[in-house]
Amino acid sequence: MAAADVSFGAELKDGFRPVNAWVGEGIEWLDDIQQFYRERSAIEKEYSAKLSALAKKFFERKNRKQSPVSVGATPTVTPGSLECASMTTWGTQLATLESRAGEHDQFGNALLSQVAEPLRILNGRCEDLRRQHAEFAAKLEKERDTTYGELRKQKGKYDSECQDVEKSRKKTDSDHSSQKNQAAHQAQLANMSNAKNTYLIALAASNKQKERYYNGYVPDLLDSMQNLSQLRISKLNNIWLQAANIETATLNRNAEYTKHLASEIPRNNPSLDSMMFVRHNACAWQQPGDFVFEPSSIWHDDSDMARSEAAKTFLRNVLAKSKAQLAELRREADSKRRELDTARRQRDSGRSDPIDASREHLAAHQIHHDAERRKINTEVEVATIITAVGDLSVGARPHSLRPQTFKIPTNCDLCGDRIWGLSAKGFDCPDCGFCCHSKCEMRVPADCPGECGKDEKRRLKVERQESAKDKTVAESDAIPERTASVSAKPSAPNLGRSGTVDSMSTLSSGYATSRQPSHQALPDGAGEAEENGRDSPPAAAAPKPRLGGSRLKAPPPAAYKKWEEPDEDGGRQKGKMLYAYTATGADEVSVSEHDSIAVLEPDDGSGWMKVSSSAGEGLVPASYVELGPMPSPSSSQTAHAAHPSLSDTDRHSQYSASSVSLAGSTGAAPRKKGPAVAPRRGAKKVKHVEAMYPYEARTDAEHTMEEGERFVLVKKDAGDGWSEVERGGVVKAVPTNYVKDV
């Protein structure tokens, strides 16, 4: 094997750990050499008696380091008495040292400044670069494990979906007349297909990344480590040569020994050590096999991709996204490859500092690796989908979906369900107004008609809602119809939602409207408000009862009457309890949900307030209270005149009309759970003061302060001109006129 042909990446494959340990031993060895020169400098001043002892000492160290530096800590072949070329050169230098008995102080000082210090710098720079290689190797291994973990995760999702399909099938078999179970079963089948396709894509990506890991990433890193080791030896040779030249110029009497040492050092070819390490560490290695599709134990399936229309829609959307990114990823990968080639040429040219050039090459290598990894994943996605079902993006008219926050009640144009949430998140198409859940994004068909006007968007909104409802009804009715043709038994009782959900009242008029049939006429401007007026309130639509049951609707918010209790507490602010609260201390009061209260002491920052209610006076959590407006001077007379004969029950009904509607339709509502309560009652807000002038303490009871320094105010001025403040846990006094509140 020729020395120039040695390549760690080609010969050692997945052998980063032993290579890293070997390179680390070599770098650590630089510290021994540096220490040698420092100790030699001190001993040189004591002349030849100390030099002989020093040579003997480092011969012993050389013997201990001979095997780790030459062939590594765990070689596959025992080297015996052989040693690497660097060790041989080092031995020659120690032998030369034994013959040099006379040194003087100038030579010792030269050793410190021109040999030991450069060795220390070289050791630090090489070790830093080795750690960067190790971090990059750890990153590669972590990415590999992450890819494998993602594959296992996708496999787990696929198995879970298969189990859900089996469960829904059992429910369907046990109750063929349930439309809900049939629809759920169909939805689970679609989810299972999507999960399977995602698993197969991850499977292909994992195999590709595994191939790149063992045949590209790790070999390239090993070659870089080999370059670092050889670079270290090259730099070490230069330092040794410098030391030899110093000896030649300083010690003329030992010129012959120094010349011999100088002639031996160039023979230490940096690649010779690498070749010896490879010969003693090479072993049989085989690349791990490819991953294969593993069918679920619950849902037995083959490795072919699902080709249903729903699955094709999902794959089309995945393909469109991947193809849109692929060109940019390829350009990025090519650009990073060119940068990597430039950095490699700069490193190999030797015109710049080799350590800095190697660091720049490693940084370019990491950046190129990240770009190449993203490109490979995207290419595998595109190739896998096209190979399985063809290029579904040809002729498609995908929607230009963008993230959107819906501030008015909005239904999904794909599934027909409401997009729920305090801050409803979803997607919409600015061209045709198509809206959908985030979860429905990848199932949206590519049928965008292009840019439409407001009237056209309104018409498409109505048609899509009708189509979504018809599709849901058709899927739920398909299986029961087939079941009825086979069985002549009396039909089971209707278990649909008409007798349950439709009889429930709701506080959301928008929800009631959203569940009406999609062919219901929209009032003028309603579609435009939903389409463009995300910030404007929706127009009120007349409620229309659903088929199969009557629904009790809550009156609109405008119809509610707000009643203000007569002011019997001297104009205090009123409010009501959002949640029920049970007192846990003697200074607290128990209240019920919707109880009216009067504020006696507002929240001072502790999260508690003192209130007066029908149960008495006491503390309650401030977050449990909804406060009304501050009372005006005439609010007491106005409220009393407006409602002179209302009883407490009537007042409660006027105050919360929605609760009456719920009580009449669904019975007693479950008790709501309030938010977290403040941890301490009575805790005051921390106040700070800032020094306006510098002040020097005159006693131990005072604080020294600088202008602009801040303190925690503990006690305000009691009239004596001093305030107590805290700094670093120590409370002392400062002049009141020297500080200001912040």
N, C-alpha and C positions, 0 to 999 in steps of 0.2 A: 504494500500500500504506500503510494507516494505521499510525502508530507503535504504537498500543495493540494491534494485531492481530498483531504480530510474535511468532513462536514458533520458537525454534531447533529444537525437537523436530519441529514440523510442516514446517518449511522445509528443514532441513539433513539430516534423517534420520541416516544413519550417518556423522556428521561430527564425532565427538568430538575427534579429534586436532587439526584446525584450530581448533576452538572452544577447546580447552584451551590451545593455543599463544597464541591471541588474548587469552584471559582472563589468561594468565600474563604476556603483554606489558603488559597494563593494570596488573596488580598490581606488576610490576617497575617500571613507570613511577612508582608511588607513591614508590619509593625515590629516584628522581630529584627528585621534588617535595620530599621531605623533605630531601634534600641541598641542594636549592636554598635552602630557608628557613634551614638551619644556616649555609650560607655567606653568605647575605644578612645574617644577624644579625651576623656578624663584620665584614662589609663596611659595614653600616649605621653602625657606630661610626667608620668612616673617612670618613663623609659621602659626598657626591654623586659624588666622583671615582671611587670604587670601585663605586657602584651602576650606572653606565653600562656599565662593563666586565662586570659580572655579568649584566645584561640581555642584552647581546650574546652572552655565552657560552651562556646557556640558550635564546636564539633558535636558535642552531646545534644544540643538542641537540634542540630541538623539531622542527627540520627533519629530523633523522635518525630521530626516533621518529614522525614524522607518518604515514608509511605503515603501519608495523607496528601502531601503536595504533589507527589509523582503520579499516583494512581487513584487517589481518593480514599475515603474512609472505609468504603465497603466494595472493594473490587471483586469482580467475578473470577479473576485469575490472580493468584498470588505472585507478586513481582520478584520475590526472593531478594537477592542482593542488588538487583538493578535499581537505578535511580534515574530521574528525568535529567534532561540536559541542563536545566536551570540548577538543579541540585549539584550536578557535576561541576558546573562553573563556580557555584558557591563554595564547593569543597576546594577548588583550586585557589580561590581567594584566601580561604582560611589557612591553607598550607603555605601560601606566600607570607601570610602574616607571622607564622611561626619563625620564619627565617629573618624577619626584620626586628632587630633588637633595639635599635636606636630611633627614637622619635623625639621631637621637640615641640614646644608649645605652639608655634605657628601652625604646624601641621594639624595639631589637635583642634585649634580654632577653625581652620579651613574645613575640617570634617564636619563640624557642627553647622556652619553656615551654608555649605555647598553640597552636602550629602544628606545629613540627617533631616534637615528641614524640608527639602524637596521630597524625601521619602514620606514624611508625615502628610504633606499636601497630597501626594499621589495616593497614599493609603485612603485618606478621607474622600477624595474624588472617586476613586474606584469603588469604594464601599457604598457611596451614595448612588452611583450608577447601578451597582449590583442590587441594591434595595429597590430601585425603580424597576429593574427587570423582575424581581420577585413579586412586587406589587402587581405588575402587569400580568404575570403568570397566575397570581391569585385571582385577578379579575377574569382572566380567560377561564379558569376552572369554575369560578362562580357563575359566569355566563353559561358555561356548559351545564352546570348543575341546575341553573335556573331554567334552561331550555328543557332539560329532562323533567324538572319539577312541573313546568307548564304542561308538558306532555301528559304527565300523570294526572295533573289537575283536569285537563280536558278529558282524559279517559274517565276520571271520576264523575265529571259532569255528564258524560255520555251514559255511563252506567246508571247515574241517578235518574236521568230522563227515561231510560229504559224501564227502570223500576216504576216511575210515575205512570208510564204508559200501561204497564201491566196492572197497576192498581186501578187506573181509570177503566181498563177493559173489564176487570172483575166487577166494578161498580155498574158498568153498562150491562154486563151479562146478568147481574142480579136484578136490574130494574130496567127493562127494555123501553118502558114508556117514559122514562125521564129524559126530556130533551136536554136538560142541563148536563146530565152525565154524558150524553152522546156528543154534545158540543165540546165539553171538556176533553173527551177522549180524542176527538179530532185535533184539538189544539195541542194536546200532549204529543200526538204523532208528529205534528209539524215541528214542535220543539225538539223532539228526539232526532228528527232528520237534520235539523240545523246543528245540534250538538255533535252528531256523528260527522258531519262535514267539517266542522271546526276541528274535531279530533284528528281527522285525516290530514287536514292542512297542517296542523301542528306536528303530526307524525312525519310528514314530508320535510318540513322545516327542520325538525330535530335531526333527521338523518343527514340532511345537507350540512347543517352546522357541525354535526359530529365529524363528518368527513373533512370539513375545513379545519376543524380543531386539530385532528391528528395528522393531517397532511399539509396544512398551511400555517396555522397560527403558532402551534408549538414548535415545529421545525424552524420557522423563521426566528422565533425567540431564542431557540438553542443556538442558532448560528450567530445571533447577536451576542449571546453569552460567550461563545467561543471567541468572537472578535474582541470582547472585553478582556478575556484572559490573555490573549495574545498581545493586546495593546498594553496590558499591565507589564507583561514580560519585556516588551519593547522599551517601555519607559524605564523599567528597572535596569535594563542593559545600558541605557543612556546615563543613568545615575551612577551605575557601577563604573562605566567608562570615565565619567567625570572624576570619581574618586581615584581611579587609577592614574589619570592625568595629573591630579594634585600630588599624588605620591611621587610621580616621576619628576615633577618640577621641584618638589620640596626635598626629596631624599635622593640625592644623586648617588649616594653610596649604595642604595638598593635599586638602582636603575635596571639591572638585569632581571631581578625578580618582578619588578613592576611591568617591564616589557612583556615578560612571560604571561603575567596575569592579563594584560591588555590584549595579547594575542589569543587568549582562551575565551574571553568574553564574547567576541563577535561570533564565535562558533555556536553560541546558544541561540539557535533558530527558534523564534516563538512558536512555530507550528510543531516542533519536535515534542514539546510537552503535551500538546493536544493529541498528537498521534499516539503517544505512549498511554495516555489516559483512555483513549478509545479502545486500544488493543486489550487493555486489562478490564474494561467495563462493558464491552459489547456482549449482548446476549440475544437469544431468540425472542422475537416479539411478533405478535399478530394483532392486526387491527380488530377492534370489537365489531361484531356483526351488526347489520342494519336492524332498525326497529320494524316490527310488523304489526298489522292491525290485529287487535285482540277483541273478539266479539264479547258482548256482555253475557254474563251467565244467566241474566233474566231475559234479555231480548236477543235471541240468536239471529245474527245477521252476517252478511258477507262484507267484503272490503270495498264494494262498489259504492260510489257516491249516490245519495238519494237524488232522484230525477223528477220528483213531483213538481207541479207548477209553483207551489209555495217554496220548495227548496231551490228551484231555478231562480225565483225572484231574489231569494237571499243570496245565492251565489252570484247573480248578476250585479247586485249592489256591492258585494265584496270585490268582484272583478273590476268594476268601474273605479272604485276607490284605489285599488292597487295599481291599475294601469295609469291612473292620473298621477300617481306618485313615482312610477317606475322610471320615467324619462329623467326626472330631476335627480333621482337617486343614482342613476347611471352616470349622469354628468358629474355629480358630486364625487362618486367613487373614482372616476377617471381623473378628475382634478387632484384628488388626494393621492392617487397612484403616481401621478407626475411629480407631485411634491415629495413623495417618498423616494422616487428615483433620484431626484435632485439632491436630497439629503444624503442618500447612499453614495452618490458620486463625490459629494463634498467630503464625506467621511473618508472615503478610500483615496482621495487625492493627496491627503497629507498636508495641504496648504494651510489649514487652520488647526487650532488646538484639537488633538484627537479626542480628548474627553468631551469637550463641548460639542464637537461634531457628532460623536456617538450619542450624546444626550438629545441633540436635535433630531437625529435619525430615529431614536426610540420614540420621541414625541410624535413625529410624523407617522411612524408605524402604528401607534395607537389610534391616531385620528383616522388613518386609512382603514384600520381594522373596523372601527365603528361604522364608517360609511359602507364598507363592503358587507358587513353583517346585515345592515338594514336592506341593502340592495338584494342580497341573496334571499332573505325572507320574502320580500315582495315578489321577486322572480319566481320563487317556488309556488307562492299563492296563485299567481297568474297562470303558470304552466300547469299546475295541478288541476285548476278549474277548467281550463281550455281542453286539456287532455280528456277529462271526464265527461264534460257536457258541451264542449265547443265554446266558441267565443260568443257568449250571450250578450255582450255589449254592442255588437254590430246591429245597427238599425234601432237601437233602443233610444228612448227619449227620457232620460232620467230627470228627476226634479232637482232643482238647485236648492237643496235643503240647507238651511242655516239655523243655528241655535236661536231660540226665541223664548222670551218670558211672557206668558199670557196673563194679562191683568184683568181680563173679563172671562166669564165662563165660556170655555171652548171645548168642543168635542173633537176627538180624533177622526180624521177622514178615512182611516183604514179600518179600525175596529169599531168605531162608533161610540166608544166610551169617553167619559169626561176626562179631561186632563186635570187631575186634582193637585192640590197643594197650595200652601199660603203664597208661595212663589212658583207658579206652575211652569215647569220647564218642559220644553219640547222642541220641535223643529217646524219651520214653515218654508214654503217655496215662494219667493218674491214675485215669480212670474205668474203663477196661476192660483196662489193662495192656499195650496194644499197644506194642511196642518196634521201633525201626528205626534204620538208619544215618542219619547226617547227610545223606549223599548221596541217601538214599531218601525224605527228608521230603516233597518236593514230588510224589512219585509214590504217596503213600499214599491209597487210596480212602476216600471219606467214608462209612463204614459202621460208625461207632461205635455199639454197642448201648446205651450209657449206663453209668451207674454199676453195677458188678458186685461181687459178693462174692468172697472168696478162691477158693472152689471153682469159681465160674463163670470167674474169670480163669484158673485153672489149665486148665480145659477149653478155653477159647478159645485159650490158648497152644498146646496140643497140636493143635487143629484148624488153627490158622494155620500152624504148622510143616509139617503134612501138606499143606496147600494150597500152600504155597510150594514144597515138593519136587515135588508132582504137577504144578504149573505149569511148573517147570523141566524135568521129564522130558517133559511133553507138548510143550513148545516144541522140545526137542531131537529128539523122535521124529517130529514132523510131516513134515518135509521128507524124511528118509530113507525113510519109508513110501511117499511118493509116488514117490520115485526107484526103489524096488524094483518098483513096479507097471509101470514103463515099460521098465526094463532087465532082461533075463533072464540077465545075466552073473553069475558067482559073486560072492558078496558079498566085499568087501574085508576084510582082517583088522581085528579090533576094536581101534580106537585109543582107546578110552575110558580113564578114569582107574582102572578096576578093577585093571589090571595094573601100575600105576605108583605112584600115590599111596597106594592101599590097602596096598601092600606095605611102605611106609615106616613106621618106628617113630617115635614122638614122645615128647617128655618131658612133654607136656601131656595128662593124662588127660581134662581138660575138652574139649580139641579132639577127642579120639577119640570121646567120648560125643556131641559135637555133630554129628558126621557120620553118626550112626546114623539109620535111618528114623524119621520123626516119629511113627509109630504105636506106637513102643516105649513100654511102660508106664513111667510115672515113679514113683519111690519116693515114699512118703508124705512130704509136706513139701518135696519138691524144687521143685515149682512155686511154692510159697509163698516159698521162699528166694530164687528168682530174681526173684520179683515184688516182695516187700517187703524182703527181707533183703539189700539190696545190700552190707551190711557183713559179713554172715555167710557162712561158707564153704559151698559147695554140698554136698549129700549125694552120697556115692559111689554110682554106678550100675554095675551089672554090665555089662561090655563085651559087645557083640553084634557079630559079624562082619558086614561088608557083603556084599551079593550081588555075585557076580562075582569074588571074590578074597579071600584071607585076609590078615589084617593083624596084624602082630606088635606087641603093645602093651607099653609099658614098665610095669613094676610100679608100683603107687601109692607115693607118698613114704613112707607109713607102713611099707612092707615093706623099705625100704632099711636096711641096717645101717651104722652109723657106727663106724669103727674108729679107735682112737687108737694111734699108734705108741708103743712103749715110750719112756719118758723117758730118753734117753741124753745129754741136754744140760743136765742140772742144773735141770730144771723150767722150761725156756724155753717161751714161747708158740709153738704150732704153727700151721700153715696150709697152704694149697695154692695153686698157681699157676692163676689163671683164664685166662691167656694165655701163650703161649710168648714168650720174650724172648732176643734175641741180644746178647751183650755187645759194647759199642763202645769200652770202655776197659779198662785194666789192672786197675782196682779194681772191675770189674763181673764178674758171673758169668752164663753162659748157662744157661737152664732151659727145660724143656718144659712144655706144658700139662698140668695135673693133677699136676705134681711136688709131693711133700711137702717142706716147708721148715720150719726152725726159725729164729725171729727172734733174731738176735744183738744188733742195735741197732735200736730202733724208729724210725719216722719222726719227725724233729725239726722238721717244718714245711717241709722242702725238697722233699718229694714222693718221697724215696728211703729205703730201709731196707736194712740189712745182714742177710743171711740165710745159713743153712747148708743145702746140699742135697747130693744124691748127686754133683753135679758139682763141689762145692767151696764155698768161702765168697766172698762178694762183694756188691756193691750191685745191687738190682733196683728198678724203679718200684713205689712203694707201691700205686698204683692197679691193678697187675697181680696183687695178692695178696689172697686171701680168708683172713682170720685166724680161727682157732678160739678157743674160750674159754680164758681164763687157766688154767693148770694148777693143780690142787690138790696138796697135799703127798703124797697117796696115789694120784694119778692114774697114776703110773708103774707101781706094783705092780698096780693094778686092770686097766689095759690089757694088761699082759703076761700076767696070769693068765687074762684072758678070751680071748686069742688066742695061745696058746703056740706053735702050729705053723704060723702063716700065713706063706707066702712073700711076697716083695715083690709078685709078680703078683697073689696073692690079696688082699693088702691094697689094692692099687689098685682091684681089682674091688669090694671092699667099700666103699671110699671113694667111688666114682663108679659106681653101678650103671647109671645111665642111659647112660654111655658104652659099656658092654658091650652093652647092647641095641642101640644104634646100630651098633656095629661088626659085630654079627652079622647085621644086616639090610640095611645100606646100604653097607658097606665103609668105607674110611678117610674120615673127615670132613675137609672142607677146613679149613685152618688159620685160626683166628679172628684177627682184627686187634684188637689191644689199644687202649685209650684213649690220648689224647695224653700224652706223657711230660713231667714237669716240666722246665723249661728249664735249671735249674742244679742240680747236686748240691752238697750241703753248705751250701746257703744257710740261714741261721738266721732265725728269726722276729725281727722288729724289736721291741725292747723300749723302753718309754718310762718316764720318771720325771717327777714333778710337784713343783714347788717348794712346800714347806710354809711357808717364810718368805721375805721379801725379802732380797736379798744384793747388795751393791755390790762390783764387782771392784776389787781392790787392785793387780793387775798385769795386763799384757797377756795373760797365760796363763790368766786366769780369765774366767768369764761373769758379767755382771750379770743378776740375775733378779728377777722380781716374784712374789708369792704366787699360786699357781695356774698359773704358766707351765709348759708342757710342753717336754721335751727328748728327743732320741733317745739312749738309753744306748749308749755305745761301749765303755767298759771299766769294770768294777766296781771298787770300792775294793780296792786291793792291800794294805791295812794301814796306809797313811799318812793315812787320813781324807779322801781326795779321790777323786772319780769323774770320769771323762772323759765328756762329753756333747757332742752336736752340735746346733747350731741355725743354720739358714740356710746349711748347708754348711761351717760353721766349728766345729772341735773344740777345746774348752777344758775346764778343770777347774772343778768346783763342790764345796763341802763336802758330804760324804756324808750327814751328819746334818741337812742342810737340805732333802733331797729324799726322796721315797718312790716305790716302784714302783707303776705303774698298768697 
